[in-house]
């Protein structure tokens, strides 16, 4: 026979189910929750593995490259050291770490090594250039005088590069005045207007971004100087610079404008703003840092143009502020003309002018970044 469960009132226990007894307090302490180890956290063991792999790989390459194989050459030694270091580092990490962390450590080491190589190449270039031209930079006349009536072999206390600095500023200024409005307008057309023609314009801009500077110089020389009889002057150089700078401004400006969130455009449209007012008041200010970077990249390329000034300008040792109808020198052209003389003092002047060119580009980057940062704070 089976017994039937009799319904009971709330709060009373059934005969078949006695009330549960209170649980006894546990004497064991609760365990802390397990926390996953962050892959980017470095411990003492990780540092020892890195340092040990570097030292062991260096020792192996010194013995094998220079003594066993009897090879020579710094570049081959560095390549063998890098490959041996990566292999040893993988083996050492795989002993005690899971695969995901091993991959992360190795990729991080490779990226840091690539960054170190780039910084080393840039640093050695800057240090060597300034070291070779320091004797010219030590003279005040190098910045305040021109080379009129001064021979390339003259002492460094005579002559200077003031005329080349003025020519560079004038030529780049004209090129910026032409290329920046055209480039930014093209970027706005490709991102904000669109249509059938935008794809064609984008294709042309991408093709012109890789245009060699010598082709731009030959184009200006063949069309303006040969066909229309324009004299070799600063304006011809500025036009050739603008041809190479405009696609850079357009391409980098397009990337900066595409980063602007579409929600900002939709919000302005919902508030009743017109399309062009949205672009002028919201999109362009939001993409300001990216647009400034685009202009800086274009100026950095234009200010160091050498093939263009060789084709479209005549070297002049006199100071002139007129870019039309008169030969105008520039820093790249001055560097070339001084270096090919093979005179010791002329070569020092060439390195000094190259150092000034480096400082001008660096100052341009710093000023632009400061302006962008101040605008962000406001």
N, C-alpha and C positions, 0 to 999 in steps of 0.2 A: 504494500500500500504506500501511496505517496501522500505526503502531508501538504496541505494547502497553505499558502502564505496568507496570514491574516493581516489586513491593513491596520496600521497603528496610527496614533496621533503624531503630529509633528513634534520632534524633540525626544520621542521615546524610541528605544531600540527594539528590533524584532527579536523573537526568541532564537531564531537561527543565526542572527548576526549580533554578537555581543559588541558593546561599545569598545572602540580602539583604546588601547592603553597609551598614555602619554609616552612619547619617545624619550629615551634616555639621552642626556646630553653627551655629545661626542667629545672624546678627550683629544682627538687628533686636530691640529691646527689646519685651517683651510689653506690649500695651495694657491699661490699667486697665479694669476692667468699668464699663460705662455705668451711671450711677445716675440714676434718674428724678428730675426736679425736683419737690419738694414744692409743692403748690398754696398752702399757707399760709405759705411762706417769702417774706419781703418783701426785695427788693433796693433799691438806691438808685434804680434806674429806676422801680420801683413807687411809691416815695415821691414822686419828682418828678412822676409821672403823676397821683397823687392831689392833691398840692398845686397843680399846674398846672391841673387840672380845676376845683378849688374857686375859684382866683383868676380863671380865665377865665370861668367861669359867673357869678361875682359881678359882674364887669365888664360882661358882656353884659346881665345883668338890670338893672343900674343904668342903662345907656344906654337899653335898650329899654323898660323898665317906667316909668322916671321921666321920660324926655326925649322919646322917640319916641311912645309910646302915651299919655303924660301921665296915668298911673294913680297912685293913692296908696293907702296902707294897708300896715301892716307884715305882716299875715297874707298878703295877696296877693303881696307881695314875697317872703316866705319860701317860699311854695308854688312860685312861678315859679323861684326860685333852685334849689330842690330838683330840680324836673323838668329844668331846664337842666343841672345838675351831673350827673345820672344819664346824660343823653344824651351829653354831652361825655366823660364817663368811659368809657362803652362804646366810643365812637369811638377814643379814645386807646389803650385797651387792645387793641382789635381790630387795631391796626396791627402789633404785634409778638408777640402772645400767641395761643395756640390758643383755641378756643371754650370748652373746659371751664374753663380758668383765668379767662377773661373772665367767665363766668357766676358763678364762685365769688367773684371780686373784687367784682362788682356786688352780689351778694346780701349779702356781708359788709358792704359800705358801707351798704346799706339797713338792715340790722339794727342796726349801730352808730348810724345816724342815728335810728332809732326809739327805741333806748335813751337816746340823748342828749335826745330830746324829752321822754321820760317823766321823766328826772332833772331836766331844766330846769323842767318844770311842778311837780314835787314840791318842788324847791329854792326856787323863787320863792314858792310857797304858804307854806312854812315860814318863809322869811325875812320875807315881808310880815307874816305873823301875829305873829311875835315882835317885829318892828320896831314895829308898831302898839301892842302891849301891853307894851312894855318899861318904860314909866313906871310901870305898876301892879306889875310884877314886882320893881321896885326897892324896894318897901316891905315890911317884914316882916309888918306887920299884914294884908297881903293874903292871907297863908297861915294866919294864926292867929286871925283874927276873922271874925264873921259880919256880916250886913247888918241886924241888928235895930236899930231906931231910927236908921238911917242912910239918908238920901235918896240916890237915884241920882246927883244932881248934887253930892253932898258931895265934899270934897277926897279925893284918893287916900290920904291919910294916915289916913282913917277907913274902917272896915268891911273886909270881905274875903270870901273864898270858902271858908272852912273848912267851913261847913255844906253847901255844894254838893259839896265833895270827899268828905265823910263820906257824903252821900246817894248819890253815884255808887258808892262802894266797897260800901256795904250792898246796894244794888239789884243791882249786877253780881254780888256774891258769892252772893246768893240765886239769881239766874238761873243761875250756873255750877253751884251745888249741885243744881239741878233738871235742867239740860240736859245736863251731861256724862255722868252715869250713863245717862240715857235714850238719848242719842246714841250712846255707845259700845256699849251693849247692843244697839241696833238695828243697828249696824255688824257686831257679832259674829254676830247672827242672820242677816244677809244673806249673810255670807261663810262662816261655819263651820257653820251649821245648814242653811240652804237650805230646799228644799221648795216646795210650791205657793204658800204665802203669802209667800215671800220676794220674788217678782216684784211682787206687789201692794204690799208695803211699799216696795220700791225705787221704784216709780212714784210713790207718795205722797210719799216723801222728795224725789225730784227735782222734783216739782211745788211742794213747800213751800220748796225752796231759793230759788226766785225769788219767794216771797211778799213783797209790799210790807209794810214795817213798819207802815204806817198801818192796814192791814187787821187785823193782829194787835192793834193798839191798839183798833180799833173792836170787834173780837170780845170782848176782855176788858171793854171798857166796857159793851157791850150785855148780856153774860151776867152778869158778876160785879157790876158797879156798878148797872146799871138793874134787872135781874131779881132779884138776890139782895141788893141794898141795901148792898153793900160801899162804904165810903168811898174817895174818891180818896186813895191813899197809896202808899208805897214798895213794898208787897207786890203791888199791882196792876201797877205798872210792871215789877217783877221777873218776874211771870208772863207778861206780854206779851213781855218780852225773851226768856224761855225758849222761847216759841213760835217765835221767829225764829232762835234759836241752836241749838236741837235738830237741825233738818235739816242745818245746816252741819256740826255735829260728826259726824252720822251719815254724810253723803256723803263728807266728807274722810277720816273714819275707815275707811270701806269701801275707799277707794282705797289707804290705807296698809296695810290688812290683806291686800289682794290682791297686794301687792308681795312679801310673805313667800314664799320658795320653798316649793313643795310637798314638796321632799325633806326638809325639816325635820319636817314633819308625818309623813311616812312613816317616817322614822328613829325618831321617838318612839313611833309605833305598833309598830314592830318590836321596840323595847326593852320593850314591855309597858305603856306609859303609856296611861291612858284618854284619851278624846277631850277632855274638859274640862280634864284636867290638862295636856294638850299645849297647849291654847289658853291656859291661865293661866300656864304656866311657860315656854313657848317662843314662841308666836305673838305674844302681847301685848308681851313685852319686846323682841322683834325689831322690831316695828312701833312701838316707843316714840317715836322722833323724829317719825314721821309723825302719830301720835296727838296728840303735844304741839302740832304745827303746826295740827292741826284745832281743838284747843281755843283756840289763840291767835287763829285766824281768827274763831272764833265770839265770843270776848271783844272783839276789835277792832270787830266789828260792833255788839255789844250796848252797848259803852261809849259809842258815839256816837249812840245812838238819840235822835232829837228828836221825831218825830211821836208816839211812844209816851208820852213824858213829858208832852207837851202835852195828850194826851187823858186819861190815867189818873192824873195827879198834879196837885196844886195847888202853885203857886209859894209858897215859904215863905222868909222872911228869918231864921228862927230855927233854931238848931242842935237837931237831934233825932236820937237813935239808934234810935228805935222805928219800924219800917216799917209797923206795923199800926195803923190807925185815925187816924193823924196825917199831915198833909201833909209831904212830904219833897222838898226841892229836889235838883237834880243839876246837873252842869256844863253839859250841853246846854240845859237849861231856864233856867239862870242866864244863859247867853250870849244866849238869845233874849229874855228879859225885859229885860236891860240894853240890848240893841241897839235894841229898838223904842221906847225912851224918847227916842232922838235927842239925849240929853245928851252933851256931849263927854267928861266923866269916866266916864259910864256906858259909852260905846262903848270907851273905853280899858280899863275893867274887863272888858268882853266879850272883847276881844282877849287880855287877860291870862289869862282863864279858858280860852280856846281854846288858848293856848300851854301851859298846864298840862295840858290834855287831850292834846295832842300828846306832851308829855314822858312822861305816864303810859303811853300806848300804846307809845312807844319803850322805856321801861324794862321793860314787860311782855315785849316781844320779846327784849330782851337777856337778862333773867333766865331766860326759858324756854330760849334757846339755850345759855346757860352750863350749865344743869342737864342738858340733853341731852348736851352735850359731855362733862361730867364723868362721866355714866353710861357713855358710850361708852369713855372711858379706863379706867374700872374693869372 
